[in-house]
């Protein structure tokens, strides 16, 4: 069986934020605990990022980088000089496709907005702005440090800086949130006219403040009503839902996330960064870098990474867990292309069971294609359980 390697993306993690939000389970650390004379160790971190990348360069295997995503933490805390140097180095070390999508997560805080034009000039061409809510009481509950006016101004400032590809992160199912409050948030976001809206339900994750002290969340009926009304509003305004929590205008889907969900490869650099790599011999493994910033800064690159092979018996679940998040039809040949193995019998059996349960489309299956039904979208966890080894 002849294969070409999957498309390759780059993920870069910046682990610092102003304050840890009570719902956040990402690898983020309060910045002032790492500062010296009010400054983060930018030069040292940049040097280690590039050494980290150098150690992973053999995994590139001649492939151009399709997309990059700079996540956190709060990447926009770093100075404009940091990003000029970083982007110059990335262009020197890697080959990029023309017009590669390069996204940075940004906070709506006033101080960070002043840097937006520099981020754009450095080569970052997409901003993902973490607004989460426009409601003052909910922003306070979520531990956010911006207000409604700053959130709205951040989008305007992004446009003025030259960004024509903007995502807004917005949450629903928040503590004591009514359907009316959720729709008001969504309406304000739609009026700001971003190209992409990530609208996702709050989940309480372990190792968070909300997990230790659970807030009162809306009842299930309210959550369903919010979801139904919200998706109708998004559709009405030209935002198509193409993934569980992702909605976009025509031709504005997040290319970086599409590569994740289609089981593409990605190199992850930075404290706590994750990666997925396919070798020319067909071996697939995941990488993760040491999480704590101090440990990351003080160790040689070869001491930073933990590698875990994806066993063949786990590939059906791994593949389907990603592909079924996308509400698009895919060919069974994609499984062979991205996993380097023939479609196993247990995957076919699981798909046939899902069709009987109304979770996958029977007509597409006759064409050797897979597509989630409307019922399958609603019961995605139950659908994925069918692919457990």
C-alpha positions as CSV (number, residue, x, y, z in Angstrom):
1,X,0.0,0.0,0.0
2,X,1.6,3.3,-1.2
3,X,1.1,6.4,0.9
4,X,2.1,10.0,1.1
5,X,2.6,11.6,4.5
6,X,-0.4,13.6,5.9
7,X,-0.4,17.4,5.8
8,X,1.7,19.0,8.5
9,X,0.8,21.9,10.8
10,X,2.7,23.7,13.6
11,X,1.4,24.4,17.1
12,X,3.3,26.8,19.4
13,X,2.4,27.1,23.1
14,X,2.9,30.2,25.2
15,X,2.1,29.2,28.8
16,X,1.6,32.6,30.5
17,X,-1.6,34.5,31.3
18,X,-2.5,37.4,33.5
19,X,-4.7,35.3,35.7
20,X,-5.8,31.7,35.6
21,X,-9.6,31.4,34.8
22,X,-11.6,29.1,37.0
23,X,-12.8,27.0,34.1
24,X,-9.4,26.7,32.3
25,X,-7.6,23.3,32.2
26,X,-5.0,24.3,29.6
27,X,-1.3,24.6,30.5
28,X,-1.4,28.2,31.7
29,X,0.5,29.9,34.5
30,X,0.1,33.4,36.1
31,X,2.6,35.6,34.4
32,X,3.7,37.7,37.4
33,X,5.1,34.7,39.1
34,X,7.7,34.3,36.3
35,X,8.6,37.9,35.7
36,X,11.8,39.6,36.6
37,X,11.5,43.4,36.9
38,X,8.0,43.1,35.4
39,X,9.3,41.2,32.3
40,X,8.6,37.6,31.2
41,X,11.7,35.6,30.1
42,X,11.0,36.2,26.4
43,X,14.5,35.8,25.0
44,X,15.1,32.6,26.9
45,X,11.7,31.2,25.9
46,X,12.2,32.1,22.3
47,X,15.6,30.4,22.3
48,X,14.2,27.3,23.8
49,X,11.2,27.3,21.4
50,X,13.6,27.3,18.4
51,X,15.8,24.6,19.9
52,X,12.6,22.6,20.5
53,X,11.7,23.0,16.9
54,X,15.2,22.1,15.7
55,X,14.9,18.8,17.6
56,X,11.6,18.1,15.8
57,X,12.7,19.1,12.3
58,X,13.4,15.5,11.2
59,X,9.6,14.9,11.5
60,X,8.9,17.5,8.8
61,X,10.2,15.0,6.2
62,X,10.2,17.6,3.4
63,X,6.6,18.7,4.0
64,X,5.6,22.3,3.8
65,X,3.7,23.8,6.8
66,X,0.1,24.2,6.0
67,X,-1.0,26.2,9.1
68,X,0.3,27.4,12.4
69,X,-1.5,28.1,15.7
70,X,-0.1,30.1,18.6
71,X,-2.1,29.2,21.7
72,X,-1.8,29.5,25.4
73,X,-2.1,30.8,28.0
74,X,-2.4,34.2,26.5
75,X,0.1,34.5,23.6
76,X,-0.7,38.2,23.1
77,X,1.0,39.0,26.4
78,X,4.3,38.6,24.6
79,X,5.9,41.7,23.1
80,X,5.7,42.6,19.4
81,X,9.5,42.2,19.2
82,X,9.1,38.5,20.4
83,X,6.8,37.8,17.4
84,X,9.0,39.6,14.8
85,X,11.9,37.4,15.9
86,X,9.8,34.2,16.1
87,X,8.1,34.6,12.7
88,X,11.5,35.5,11.0
89,X,13.0,32.3,12.5
90,X,10.1,30.1,11.5
91,X,10.3,31.4,7.9
92,X,14.0,30.6,7.9
93,X,13.7,27.1,9.3
94,X,10.5,25.8,7.6
95,X,8.9,25.8,4.1
96,X,5.4,27.2,4.1
97,X,2.5,26.9,1.7
98,X,1.5,30.1,0.0
99,X,-0.9,32.1,2.2
100,X,-0.6,29.7,5.1
101,X,-3.1,30.3,7.9
102,X,-1.3,31.6,11.0
103,X,-3.5,32.1,14.0
104,X,-2.8,33.7,17.4
105,X,-5.0,33.6,20.4
106,X,-5.5,37.1,21.8
107,X,-7.2,38.6,24.8
108,X,-9.5,41.7,24.5
109,X,-7.6,43.6,27.1
110,X,-6.8,47.2,26.1
111,X,-3.0,46.8,26.5
112,X,-2.8,43.9,24.1
113,X,-4.9,45.6,21.5
114,X,-2.1,48.2,20.9
115,X,0.1,45.3,19.6
116,X,-2.4,44.0,17.1
117,X,-0.9,45.9,14.1
118,X,2.6,44.6,15.0
119,X,1.3,41.0,15.2
120,X,-0.2,41.4,11.7
121,X,3.1,42.9,10.3
122,X,5.1,40.0,11.8
123,X,3.1,37.6,9.6
124,X,0.2,36.5,11.8
125,X,-2.9,36.6,9.6
126,X,-5.7,35.3,11.8
127,X,-6.8,36.3,15.3
128,X,-8.8,34.2,17.7
129,X,-10.2,36.6,20.3
130,X,-11.2,35.0,23.7
131,X,-14.3,37.0,24.6
132,X,-16.4,34.2,26.1
133,X,-19.2,36.5,27.1
134,X,-20.4,40.1,26.9
135,X,-22.3,40.0,30.2
136,X,-20.6,41.8,33.1
137,X,-21.7,39.4,35.7
138,X,-20.7,36.3,33.7
139,X,-17.3,37.8,32.8
140,X,-16.7,38.2,36.5
141,X,-17.8,34.7,37.3
142,X,-15.5,33.4,34.5
143,X,-12.6,35.3,35.9
144,X,-12.1,37.3,32.7
145,X,-10.3,40.7,33.1
146,X,-12.0,42.5,30.2
147,X,-15.4,44.2,29.9
148,X,-18.0,44.3,27.2
149,X,-16.7,47.6,25.7
150,X,-13.1,46.2,25.5
151,X,-14.3,43.1,23.8
152,X,-16.2,45.0,21.1
153,X,-13.3,47.4,20.7
154,X,-10.8,44.5,20.3
155,X,-12.6,43.3,17.2
156,X,-12.7,46.9,15.8
157,X,-9.0,47.3,16.6
158,X,-8.2,44.0,14.9
159,X,-9.9,45.2,11.7
160,X,-8.0,48.4,11.8
161,X,-4.7,46.5,12.2
162,X,-5.4,44.7,8.9
163,X,-6.9,41.4,10.1
164,X,-9.5,40.1,7.7
165,X,-9.8,36.7,9.3
166,X,-11.1,36.8,12.9
167,X,-12.6,34.2,15.2
168,X,-14.5,35.0,18.3
169,X,-14.5,32.4,21.2
170,X,-17.9,32.5,23.0
171,X,-19.2,30.2,25.7
172,X,-22.7,29.1,26.7
173,X,-24.2,27.0,29.4
174,X,-22.6,29.3,31.9
175,X,-23.4,29.6,35.6
176,X,-26.9,31.0,36.1
177,X,-27.1,31.9,32.4
178,X,-30.6,32.1,30.9
179,X,-31.5,31.5,27.3
180,X,-32.1,35.2,26.8
181,X,-28.6,36.0,28.1
182,X,-27.0,33.4,25.8
183,X,-28.8,34.8,22.8
184,X,-27.8,38.4,23.7
185,X,-24.2,37.3,23.8
186,X,-24.5,35.5,20.4
187,X,-26.3,38.4,18.8
188,X,-23.6,40.9,19.8
189,X,-21.0,38.5,18.4
190,X,-22.8,38.1,15.1
191,X,-23.2,41.9,14.8
192,X,-19.4,42.2,15.1
193,X,-19.3,40.2,11.8
194,X,-16.3,37.8,12.5
195,X,-15.4,35.3,9.8
196,X,-15.6,32.5,12.4
197,X,-17.4,31.8,15.6
198,X,-16.4,29.1,18.1
199,X,-19.5,28.7,20.3
200,X,-19.0,26.0,22.8
201,X,-20.7,24.8,26.0
202,X,-18.9,25.1,29.3
203,X,-17.7,21.8,30.6
204,X,-16.3,21.4,34.1
205,X,-12.8,19.9,33.8
206,X,-10.7,18.3,36.5
207,X,-7.9,20.4,38.0
208,X,-9.9,23.6,37.7
209,X,-11.4,25.9,40.3
210,X,-14.8,25.1,39.0
211,X,-14.2,21.4,39.5
212,X,-13.2,22.0,43.1
213,X,-16.1,24.4,43.7
214,X,-18.8,23.6,41.2
215,X,-21.0,26.5,40.2
216,X,-24.7,26.2,39.5
217,X,-25.2,25.4,35.8
218,X,-28.4,25.7,33.7
219,X,-30.7,22.7,33.6
220,X,-30.5,20.3,30.7
221,X,-33.7,21.6,29.1
222,X,-32.3,25.1,29.1
223,X,-29.0,23.9,27.6
224,X,-31.0,22.2,24.7
225,X,-33.0,25.3,24.2
226,X,-29.9,27.5,24.1
227,X,-28.2,25.1,21.6
228,X,-31.2,25.0,19.3
229,X,-31.9,28.7,19.4
230,X,-28.3,29.6,19.0
231,X,-27.6,27.4,16.0
232,X,-30.8,28.8,14.3
233,X,-29.5,32.3,14.9
234,X,-26.0,31.5,13.5
235,X,-27.5,29.8,10.4
236,X,-29.8,32.8,9.9
237,X,-26.7,35.1,9.8
238,X,-24.7,32.9,7.4
239,X,-22.6,30.9,9.9
240,X,-22.6,27.2,8.9
241,X,-21.9,24.7,11.7
242,X,-19.2,22.4,10.4
243,X,-17.9,21.0,13.7
244,X,-19.4,20.4,17.1
245,X,-18.5,23.9,18.3
246,X,-17.3,25.7,15.1
247,X,-19.3,27.9,12.8
248,X,-18.0,29.9,9.9
249,X,-18.9,32.0,6.9
250,X,-18.4,30.5,3.5
251,X,-14.8,29.4,2.9
252,X,-13.7,30.6,6.3
253,X,-13.4,27.4,8.2
254,X,-10.4,27.1,10.5
255,X,-7.8,25.4,8.4
256,X,-5.6,24.5,11.3
257,X,-8.4,22.8,13.2
258,X,-9.5,21.0,10.1
259,X,-6.1,19.4,9.8
260,X,-6.4,18.2,13.5
261,X,-9.9,16.8,12.9
262,X,-8.9,15.1,9.6
263,X,-6.1,13.3,11.4
264,X,-3.3,15.3,9.9
265,X,0.1,15.7,11.5
266,X,1.2,18.6,13.6
267,X,4.5,19.4,15.4
268,X,4.0,20.9,18.9
269,X,6.6,23.2,20.5
270,X,6.5,25.0,23.7
271,X,5.8,24.1,27.3
272,X,3.0,21.5,27.4
273,X,2.6,21.4,23.6
274,X,1.1,18.3,22.0
275,X,1.9,16.9,18.6
276,X,1.0,14.0,16.3
277,X,3.5,12.6,13.9
278,X,3.5,10.0,11.1
279,X,6.7,8.4,10.0
280,X,7.5,7.2,6.5
281,X,7.3,3.6,7.8
282,X,3.7,4.1,8.9
283,X,4.3,4.5,12.6
284,X,2.1,7.1,14.2
285,X,2.8,8.6,17.6
286,X,1.9,11.5,19.8
287,X,4.3,13.9,21.5
288,X,3.9,16.1,24.5
289,X,6.4,18.5,25.9
290,X,7.1,19.1,29.6
291,X,4.5,21.3,31.1
292,X,6.1,23.6,33.6
293,X,7.7,26.7,32.1
294,X,10.7,26.6,34.4
295,X,11.4,22.9,33.6
296,X,10.9,23.7,29.9
297,X,13.4,26.5,30.0
298,X,16.1,24.6,32.0
299,X,16.4,21.4,30.0
300,X,17.9,20.3,26.7
301,X,15.4,19.8,23.9
302,X,15.8,16.0,24.0
303,X,14.7,16.0,27.6
304,X,11.5,17.9,26.9
305,X,9.5,15.4,24.8
306,X,7.5,12.3,25.8
307,X,6.5,10.1,22.9
308,X,3.6,7.6,22.9
309,X,3.0,5.3,19.9
310,X,-0.7,4.9,18.8
311,X,-1.2,1.2,18.7
312,X,-2.9,-0.3,15.7
313,X,-5.9,-1.5,17.6
314,X,-6.5,2.0,18.9
315,X,-6.4,3.6,15.4
316,X,-10.1,3.2,14.6
317,X,-11.2,5.1,17.7
318,X,-8.4,7.7,17.3
319,X,-9.3,8.3,13.7
320,X,-13.1,8.4,14.1
321,X,-13.0,10.4,17.3
322,X,-11.5,13.2,15.2
323,X,-13.3,12.8,11.9
324,X,-16.8,12.5,13.3
325,X,-16.4,15.8,15.1
326,X,-16.6,17.3,11.5
327,X,-20.0,17.4,10.0
328,X,-18.7,16.5,6.5
329,X,-18.8,13.4,4.4
330,X,-15.5,11.5,4.1
331,X,-14.4,8.5,2.1
332,X,-13.3,5.3,3.8
333,X,-10.1,5.6,1.8
334,X,-9.2,8.5,4.0
335,X,-8.7,5.9,6.8
336,X,-6.1,4.1,4.8
337,X,-4.4,7.3,3.7
338,X,-4.0,8.6,7.2
339,X,-3.5,5.5,9.3
340,X,-1.4,3.4,6.8
341,X,-3.6,0.3,7.4
342,X,-6.5,-1.2,5.6
343,X,-10.0,-0.5,7.0
344,X,-10.4,-3.1,9.8
345,X,-13.4,-5.3,10.1
346,X,-14.3,-3.9,13.6
347,X,-14.6,-0.4,12.1
348,X,-16.9,-1.6,9.4
349,X,-19.0,-3.5,11.9
350,X,-19.2,-0.3,14.1
351,X,-20.3,1.8,11.2
352,X,-23.0,-0.8,10.3
353,X,-24.3,-0.7,13.8
354,X,-24.3,3.1,13.8
355,X,-26.4,3.0,10.6
356,X,-28.9,0.7,12.2
357,X,-29.2,3.1,15.1
358,X,-29.6,6.1,12.8
359,X,-26.3,7.7,13.8
360,X,-24.6,7.4,10.4
361,X,-26.1,8.1,6.9
362,X,-27.1,4.8,5.1
363,X,-27.1,6.3,1.6
364,X,-23.5,7.6,2.0
365,X,-22.4,4.2,3.3
366,X,-23.5,2.6,0.1
367,X,-20.9,4.8,-1.7
368,X,-18.2,3.8,0.8
369,X,-18.5,7.2,2.5
370,X,-19.3,8.2,6.1
371,X,-21.4,11.0,7.3
372,X,-23.0,11.7,10.6
373,X,-26.8,12.1,10.7
374,X,-28.6,14.8,12.6
375,X,-29.2,12.2,15.3
376,X,-25.5,11.3,15.3
377,X,-24.6,14.9,15.9
378,X,-26.8,15.0,19.0
379,X,-25.5,11.7,20.3
380,X,-21.9,11.9,19.3
381,X,-20.5,10.3,22.5
382,X,-22.8,7.3,22.0
383,X,-21.6,7.0,18.4
384,X,-17.9,7.1,19.3
385,X,-18.4,4.4,21.9
386,X,-19.1,2.0,19.1
387,X,-15.5,2.3,18.0
388,X,-13.9,1.5,21.3
389,X,-11.4,-1.4,20.9
